[in-house]
Amino acid sequence: MRIEEVREILKEVSFAPSNLDMGWEWDIKYSKIYDDNNIVIEKGFSVRTTFMRPDIGSGEMEKGYGRWMYIPENVSMDGLVKTAWVCAELIVKHELMEAFLYNRKKIFDPHKSLKDLQHNSRVVEKPPIKDIDKDKENKTKGDVIPTQEVVKAASKQVESDVRKPKVVRDDIIKLDKDKGTVSSKEIFHKQNLGNHSQEISDYLKGNLKKERSNSKEVEKYSVLTYMVYNNTTDGVTTLADLNDKVIDVRGNEDYNLSSVKEMLGEIIVESNLADSAVVNHRIHDSGFTEGKNVDDVWIFSNPNIKTRYIVHSEIDKSFAVINQENDIVNLDGKPMVYEGDNYNMENLEKILNVVKK
């Protein structure tokens, strides 16, 4: 995921009208993780929230800053939004501890140091170990009290099974032969594979035509002269031609929405572009029936509208609205000219609805 995508996703985070609508905003910065040899082993971002609250000293309303939270660059949208929740949750808890009083005193002051918190604290002693009656020990030996060897063996087994995430085990992830370890980036990706699969599936369904697939695990799509296969179980998205010749693949840590968008971006944009002939017909049908071609550019006019003209370039793939002085007309402060990725039927309908009013 790129930092621009992180910003766009966090823009969609909002708070319903309530006492918790605290003027939240988001800070994002690049972050790196280094190993003991000062070599970068992982890249990502740090995210924190800002908010408005009374300053603890002056009482004036000022901006406050939350704790930085790290996210890897291959984070899913699901993971990013949930991290934003954690950022906000920490702030709410912190402010509640600040505001909660008993006898007009802060009893849960979050700014207290460890030394402050240890003051008057109770020392917890280990309970004394009682001697086991020898006769009782002999009677129950082997039945109730496990031997020291059994305890050690059980402890090792628990440590290997519980403390070690499932995705780290050798039968699921092959260890890096050079380092003998699995990167936290790879672990994080494996743990969030379901989120990545869902995001990619939603993106493909929204932009491509879904085809019938012979496999439950593999989704099949078509766009222009290409086929796209999305294996939601193994985490692989493949771009192929109509003869199923592989053109590009996104898998492993590249199996994320940002990477798949990068692979299919230009193809999807091209598939959404308007057809020049269809544009001319639609302009004509909307009442701009008088057209003349000047230097390979069509200028359409409506007999009933004398102040607006539609200009369409089939070569440059663009259309715009001009006035009698040949100046581009603005809409809400923006020029009504559409080209490049914006050369589509949606924007054409937008300008037709405006010029006919």
TORDRENRO-260704 format. One line per 10 residues: number of its first residue (from 1); their letters; for each residue x, y, z of C-alpha. Coordinates in nm, 4 decimals. Layout:
N
NUM = A = X/Y/Z | ...
This chain:
357
1 = MRIEEVREIL = 0.0000/0.0000/0.0000 | 0.1274/0.3487/-0.0866 | 0.1102/0.6398/0.1558 | -0.1397/0.8124/-0.0746 | -0.3709/0.5118/-0.0392 | -0.3326/0.5202/0.3395 | -0.4376/0.8866/0.3383 | -0.7390/0.8202/0.1143 | -0.8613/0.5340/0.3343 | -0.8216/0.7324/0.6570
11 = KEVSFAPSNL = -1.0175/1.0203/0.4995 | -1.3186/0.7896/0.5088 | -1.2906/0.7448/0.8863 | -1.5406/0.9739/1.0574 | -1.7316/1.0061/1.3842 | -2.1066/1.0359/1.4225 | -2.2338/1.3537/1.5952 | -2.1707/1.2905/1.9648 | -1.9537/1.3966/2.2550 | -1.6761/1.1901/2.0904
21 = DMGWEWDIKY = -1.6611/1.4097/1.7788 | -1.3349/1.5677/1.8916 | -1.2025/1.7113/1.5658 | -1.0077/1.3963/1.4801 | -0.7394/1.4087/1.2118 | -0.4624/1.1677/1.1064 | -0.0845/1.1935/1.0895 | 0.0991/0.9449/0.8650 | 0.4717/0.9004/0.8090 | 0.7062/0.6438/0.6560
31 = SKIYDDNNIV = 0.8707/0.4006/0.9004 | 1.1442/0.1378/0.8771 | 1.2461/-0.1522/1.0990 | 1.6173/-0.2351/1.1306 | 1.7918/-0.5511/1.2463 | 2.0909/-0.5637/1.4809 | 2.3241/-0.4849/1.1882 | 2.1306/-0.1678/1.1039 | 1.9912/-0.3250/0.7866 | 1.6318/-0.2445/0.6874
41 = IEKGFSVRTT = 1.4252/-0.5626/0.7207 | 1.0788/-0.4108/0.6891 | 0.9129/-0.0952/0.5587 | 0.5779/0.0501/0.6508 | 0.4022/0.3496/0.8017 | 0.3319/0.4986/1.1405 | -0.0152/0.6354/1.2050 | -0.1490/0.8453/1.4886 | -0.4574/1.0541/1.5502 | -0.4790/1.4174/1.6482
51 = FMRPDIGSGE = -0.7740/1.5719/1.8300 | -0.8873/1.8849/2.0094 | -0.9011/1.8941/2.3914 | -0.8454/2.1354/2.6806 | -0.4745/2.1670/2.7557 | -0.3908/2.0062/3.0920 | -0.2059/2.3185/3.2033 | -0.3791/2.6220/3.0514 | -0.7271/2.4788/2.9983 | -0.7283/2.6269/2.6461
61 = MEKGYGRWMY = -0.8571/2.4168/2.3568 | -0.5491/2.2883/2.1752 | -0.4520/2.0022/1.9493 | -0.3502/1.6783/2.1175 | -0.1478/1.3933/1.9683 | -0.1932/1.0209/2.0130 | 0.0646/0.7420/2.0182 | 0.2250/0.6355/1.6905 | 0.1020/0.2929/1.5723 | 0.3095/0.0965/1.3182
71 = IPENVSMDGL = 0.1543/-0.0771/1.0154 | 0.3478/-0.2700/0.7452 | 0.3291/-0.1482/0.3865 | 0.1308/-0.4560/0.2821 | -0.1407/-0.3895/0.5400 | -0.4953/-0.4588/0.4264 | -0.7629/-0.1901/0.4295 | -0.9333/-0.3873/0.7060 | -0.6169/-0.3845/0.9161 | -0.5572/-0.0134/0.8561
81 = VKTAWVCAEL = -0.9085/0.0911/0.9612 | -0.8915/-0.1282/1.2729 | -0.5567/0.0296/1.3623 | -0.7257/0.3703/1.3304 | -0.9846/0.2441/1.5804 | -0.7072/0.1492/1.8253 | -0.5553/0.4984/1.7891 | -0.8883/0.6612/1.8735 | -0.9653/0.4121/2.1512 | -0.6373/0.4924/2.3281
91 = IVKHELMEAF = -0.7187/0.8635/2.3187 | -1.0696/0.8169/2.4579 | -0.9383/0.6011/2.7431 | -0.6610/0.8520/2.8140 | -0.9006/1.1483/2.8239 | -1.1462/0.9558/3.0431 | -0.8675/0.8816/3.2924 | -0.7865/1.2539/3.2880 | -1.1453/1.3570/3.3517 | -1.2530/1.0946/3.6081
101 = LYNRKKIFDP = -1.2364/1.2439/3.9589 | -1.3051/1.1299/4.3117 | -1.3146/1.3987/4.5812 | -1.2015/1.6336/4.3040 | -0.8822/1.4341/4.2532 | -0.7608/1.2355/3.9537 | -0.7334/0.8813/4.0801 | -0.6443/0.7317/3.7398 | -0.4076/1.0030/3.6196 | -0.2470/0.8637/3.2986
111 = HKSLKDLQHN = 0.0490/1.0983/3.3361 | 0.1749/0.9370/3.6555 | 0.5224/0.7878/3.6276 | 0.6107/0.4329/3.7275 | 0.7639/0.5719/4.0452 | 0.4365/0.7497/4.1260 | 0.2366/0.4342/4.0611 | 0.4680/0.2252/4.2789 | 0.4279/0.4634/4.5721 | 0.2186/0.2976/4.8445
121 = SRVVEKPPIK = 0.1757/-0.0085/4.6259 | 0.1490/-0.3473/4.7903 | 0.4298/-0.5984/4.7560 | 0.3066/-0.9331/4.6314 | 0.4864/-1.2209/4.7973 | 0.5006/-1.5730/4.6599 | 0.2887/-1.8093/4.8679 | 0.5001/-2.0470/5.0838 | 0.5474/-2.3972/4.9442 | 0.4121/-2.6541/5.1869
131 = DIDKDKENKT = 0.6020/-2.9757/5.2441 | 0.4254/-3.2775/5.1062 | 0.3634/-3.5573/5.3525 | 0.5983/-3.8396/5.2585 | 0.3353/-4.1095/5.3104 | 0.0838/-3.9150/5.1008 | 0.3469/-3.8605/4.8348 | 0.4199/-4.2336/4.8200 | 0.0502/-4.3213/4.7976 | -0.0214/-4.0768/4.5122
141 = KGDVIPTQEV = 0.3093/-4.0932/4.3297 | 0.2530/-4.1489/3.9603 | -0.1195/-4.0890/3.9889 | -0.1625/-3.7226/4.0790 | 0.1725/-3.5434/4.1030 | 0.3610/-3.5367/3.7703 | 0.7347/-3.5881/3.7790 | 0.9720/-3.3003/3.7175 | 1.0645/-3.4453/3.3772 | 0.6999/-3.4539/3.2681
151 = VKAASKQVES = 0.6501/-3.0913/3.3760 | 0.9545/-2.9786/3.1776 | 0.8437/-3.1683/2.8687 | 0.4918/-3.0286/2.8919 | 0.6243/-2.6745/2.9356 | 0.8386/-2.7048/2.6238 | 0.5425/-2.8358/2.4240 | 0.3155/-2.5538/2.5419 | 0.5825/-2.2971/2.4589 | 0.6274/-2.4335/2.1080
161 = DVRKPKVVRD = 0.2530/-2.4580/2.0405 | 0.1174/-2.1450/2.2071 | 0.3844/-1.8782/2.1976 | 0.4711/-1.9521/1.8385 | 0.1993/-1.8337/1.5939 | 0.0630/-2.1084/1.3729 | 0.1820/-1.9348/1.0582 | 0.5437/-1.9602/1.1730 | 0.5461/-2.3389/1.1864 | 0.7594/-2.5129/0.9273
171 = DIIKLDKDKG = 0.4691/-2.7078/0.7757 | 0.2910/-2.3846/0.6789 | 0.5713/-2.1413/0.5986 | 0.9096/-2.2413/0.4652 | 1.1864/-2.0766/0.6615 | 1.4292/-1.8398/0.4933 | 1.7326/-2.0614/0.4258 | 1.9784/-1.7759/0.4593 | 1.8447/-1.6253/0.7821 | 1.6653/-1.9274/0.9221
181 = TVSSKEIFHK = 1.3708/-1.7079/1.0212 | 1.0447/-1.5790/0.8809 | 1.0069/-1.2022/0.8461 | 0.7350/-1.0320/1.0471 | 0.6128/-0.8853/0.7185 | 0.5471/-1.2346/0.5821 | 0.3822/-1.3436/0.9062 | 0.1565/-1.0389/0.9071 | 0.0574/-1.1016/0.5458 | -0.0291/-1.4663/0.6118
191 = QNLGNHSQEI = -0.2360/-1.3747/0.9146 | -0.4350/-1.1225/0.7105 | -0.4708/-1.3284/0.3924 | -0.8489/-1.3425/0.4312 | -0.8736/-0.9626/0.4424 | -0.6570/-0.9272/0.1318 | -0.8662/-1.1877/-0.0537 | -1.1903/-1.0077/0.0300 | -1.0591/-0.6652/-0.0726 | -0.9241/-0.7978/-0.4030
201 = SDYLKGNLKK = -1.2467/-0.9869/-0.4776 | -1.4575/-0.6752/-0.4134 | -1.2309/-0.4692/-0.6394 | -1.2451/-0.7219/-0.9237 | -1.6233/-0.7645/-0.8966 | -1.6678/-0.3873/-0.9124 | -1.4516/-0.3334/-1.2205 | -1.4511/-0.6543/-1.4279 | -1.7059/-0.8934/-1.5731 | -1.7287/-1.2109/-1.3667
211 = ERSNSKEVEK = -1.7190/-1.5361/-1.5639 | -1.8139/-1.8891/-1.4683 | -1.5283/-2.0750/-1.3015 | -1.4685/-2.4480/-1.2731 | -1.3111/-2.4103/-0.9300 | -1.4584/-2.2885/-0.6016 | -1.1230/-2.1436/-0.4970 | -1.0567/-1.9527/-0.8209 | -1.2623/-1.6525/-0.9332 | -1.2612/-1.5835/-1.3065
221 = YSVLTYMVYN = -1.3057/-1.2408/-1.4696 | -1.2767/-1.0881/-1.8162 | -1.1886/-0.7363/-1.9295 | -1.1204/-0.6248/-2.2883 | -0.8901/-0.8950/-2.4328 | -0.7682/-1.0212/-2.0953 | -0.8632/-1.2823/-1.8367 | -0.8057/-1.2412/-1.4624 | -0.7961/-1.5342/-1.2185 | -0.8087/-1.4781/-0.8423
231 = NTTDGVTTLA = -0.7185/-1.7768/-0.6240 | -0.8616/-1.6747/-0.2861 | -0.7235/-1.9820/-0.1071 | -0.3584/-1.9665/-0.2161 | -0.3573/-1.5873/-0.2467 | -0.2647/-1.5412/-0.6145 | -0.4083/-1.3065/-0.8794 | -0.3091/-1.3826/-1.2392 | -0.3462/-1.1706/-1.5531 | -0.3601/-1.3699/-1.8789
241 = DLNDKVIDVR = -0.4612/-1.3254/-2.2414 | -0.7635/-1.4936/-2.4000 | -0.5514/-1.8039/-2.4634 | -0.4671/-1.8212/-2.0915 | -0.1047/-1.7242/-2.1507 | 0.0174/-1.5671/-1.8247 | 0.1120/-1.1990/-1.8554 | 0.1599/-1.1007/-1.4919 | 0.1070/-1.2459/-1.1435 | 0.0613/-1.1090/-0.7916
251 = GNEDYNLSSV = 0.1182/-1.3563/-0.5065 | 0.2840/-1.4037/-0.1676 | 0.3438/-1.0628/-0.0094 | 0.2404/-0.8924/-0.3373 | -0.1072/-1.0383/-0.2982 | -0.2686/-0.7191/-0.1732 | -0.5127/-0.4656/-0.3142 | -0.2505/-0.2021/-0.3886 | -0.0354/-0.4447/-0.5904 | -0.3325/-0.5886/-0.7837
261 = KEMLGEIIVE = -0.4511/-0.2349/-0.8646 | -0.1048/-0.1590/-0.9978 | -0.1163/-0.4672/-1.2219 | -0.4662/-0.4003/-1.3582 | -0.4851/-0.0210/-1.3283 | -0.4211/0.0778/-1.6899 | -0.6364/-0.2064/-1.8258 | -0.9330/-0.1086/-1.6084 | -0.8939/0.2582/-1.6974 | -0.8849/0.1657/-2.0664
271 = SNLADSAVVN = -1.1956/-0.0502/-2.0290 | -1.3843/0.2417/-1.8732 | -1.2893/0.4953/-2.1412 | -1.5641/0.6119/-2.3720 | -1.5900/0.5097/-2.7373 | -1.5521/0.8187/-2.9603 | -1.8376/0.7206/-3.1906 | -2.0676/0.6627/-2.8934 | -1.9726/1.0071/-2.7562 | -2.0718/1.1775/-3.0828
281 = HRIHDSGFTE = -2.4054/0.9932/-3.0954 | -2.4856/1.0749/-2.7320 | -2.4086/1.4468/-2.7822 | -2.6309/1.4504/-3.0917 | -2.9162/1.2696/-2.9144 | -2.9059/1.5170/-2.6251 | -3.0068/1.8038/-2.8560 | -2.6692/1.9248/-2.9851 | -2.7596/1.8302/-3.3396 | -2.5509/2.0838/-3.5284
291 = GKNVDDVWIF = -2.1891/1.9729/-3.5588 | -1.8951/2.0916/-3.7610 | -1.5429/1.9554/-3.7822 | -1.2637/2.2097/-3.7380 | -0.9018/2.0847/-3.7399 | -1.0091/1.7282/-3.6480 | -1.2177/1.8621/-3.3562 | -1.5970/1.8426/-3.3497 | -1.7890/2.1471/-3.2247 | -2.1527/2.0731/-3.1416
301 = SNPNIKTRYI = -2.4247/2.3339/-3.0870 | -2.7870/2.3251/-2.9790 | -3.0261/2.5521/-3.1734 | -3.2027/2.6419/-2.8475 | -2.8838/2.7127/-2.6495 | -2.6739/3.0009/-2.7803 | -2.4214/3.0348/-2.4971 | -2.2856/2.6795/-2.4644 | -2.1027/2.4539/-2.7089 | -1.9558/2.1059/-2.6703
311 = VHSEIDKSFA = -1.6112/2.0402/-2.8137 | -1.5061/1.6796/-2.8786 | -1.1635/1.5612/-2.9938 | -1.1645/1.2008/-3.1149 | -0.7860/1.2058/-3.1512 | -0.6960/1.3507/-2.8101 | -0.9841/1.1656/-2.6395 | -1.1311/1.4702/-2.4689 | -1.4508/1.6749/-2.4505 | -1.5252/2.0134/-2.2988
321 = VINQENDIVN = -1.7854/2.2905/-2.2743 | -1.7008/2.6347/-2.4157 | -1.8843/2.9675/-2.4397 | -1.9235/3.2147/-2.7267 | -1.5738/3.3528/-2.6615 | -1.4256/3.0015/-2.6929 | -1.3354/2.9986/-2.3228 | -1.3832/2.6798/-2.1228 | -1.6850/2.7071/-1.8934 | -1.6315/2.6440/-1.5206
331 = LDGKPMVYEG = -1.8536/2.4342/-1.2954 | -1.8192/2.4986/-0.9202 | -1.4895/2.6709/-0.9905 | -1.3489/2.3861/-1.2000 | -1.3080/2.3913/-1.5807 | -1.5491/2.1596/-1.7619 | -1.2891/1.9702/-1.9616 | -1.2443/1.5928/-1.9408 | -0.9514/1.3999/-2.0839 | -0.7248/1.1077/-2.0063
341 = DNYNMENLEK = -0.8778/0.8822/-1.7410 | -1.1783/1.1182/-1.7195 | -1.2781/1.0544/-2.0819 | -1.5761/0.8359/-1.9916 | -1.9535/0.8282/-2.0325 | -2.0170/0.9240/-1.6703 | -1.8461/1.2617/-1.7159 | -2.0131/1.3121/-2.0535 | -2.3556/1.2706/-1.8902 | -2.2448/1.5169/-1.6233
351 = ILNVVKK = -2.1739/1.7967/-1.8712 | -2.4844/1.7203/-2.0791 | -2.7029/1.7607/-1.7705 | -2.5381/2.0970/-1.6974 | -2.5456/2.2545/-2.0432 | -2.9120/2.1653/-2.1017 | -3.0273/2.3620/-1.7945
